[in-house]
Amino acid sequence: MTRPQRIKRFSMLRDFHFADLLTIANGCCGVAAIFFAMRALRDRSEGWLYVAAGLIPLAIVFDVLDGRVARWRHYASPMGRELDSLADVISFGVAPAAIAFAAGLHTAVDQILLIYFVVCGLSRLARYNITAESLAGSSGKVEYFEGTPIPTSVLPLALLIVAHRTGLLLPVRWFDLDFHLVALLFVLSGSLMISKTIRIPKP
């Protein structure tokens, strides 16, 4: 009679590869950025806001490294792909929106525009996950992105920080609706993510 296999504690964590740990570091940067954005609001401190924004480029570094390590070790898995997408939603979708809110984009219209941006990023990653196999070439590697990759959200975030620093968030009132023109940068970024006509070669 064979004895049942003993389930090890934290077995899922033990199965993580080095590339997965880099992906998790990416997500941790995003969560920390959200915390610092909330601290900036609580303390009314620009310093914490800049710390929050600075964590997003660091998340990009981890995002690039996890892919390179996975290719170097010839390791790829559905688990790793899902981890990557979930971490990217946090670091390049939710965190930039939280930082934008903390920087002053907090009217009702601003919030709707930022939610649109996050939903676009979420949709873009979901589409990538379900179409990755069909987009793969003969080598089995995805050769191009449909729509801009979600880490490009660092661009409107950088412009937001510059605008906040210089006091040029550009508040406007249109049909009794208050919002900031800078928020439209996030609308543009989100719209480019979900475009099916834009094709960017994948490195």
Steps between C-alpha positions, in 0.01 A plus 500: 500500500650830392502783745328821382744767390548757770410852397784735580428830668527805271552265205386767251761745626769231477411446135574859405799549271739795508313668214177472703667670796600789275138524385386510862754777566335693218161463670648598836627824348148576382343430839764710675437783252130494593588514869733797445233677294257460790766625738555803278129580531498443874809710570450742212858428407638533147799293606295183546331564167836502324606184682181333378563611142864387520395145582329459161824513294647251751203273431582525128854381574364192676248448219777498240727279708240231565447449128871486427567258783214277385640492144854446625391203711265375227216508750148619428172394653135605513557581868783737414295668228206557736731630772654742254163637391370538855816679610481728196140596577609611847822678407407657167123533535374544856814663644529778234127572544546521879799732457301719260219524756749594772655762269169682468290322237215429737187660357219261411585526128872449570417183687286368215782568255753324723268202541473484120880494482526211747225303327681543167820364653313208654327422170825526305671246723203263494498515119872430488465196725232339286659587164867436583500155338332620182741795476805275540703442187668181385755541779223483759580855612249785484642729234301817559269676741147600401466846647764669710638296795363608838843609636476796258272652766822632649488774231174670604608447861827685438314785329257511792784537749651782294160669479449461874846636572442807281139554604365430151236234560275723285162490677205574271123523529289365214121480518517532880750213512835561668808305396867544411630487144799297622259214569445470124859372472388189687196467272732512198737246658215261577350535154833417336527187716175353370561590136502200263657696214821591684757222478828536685780245448567306822872493594 
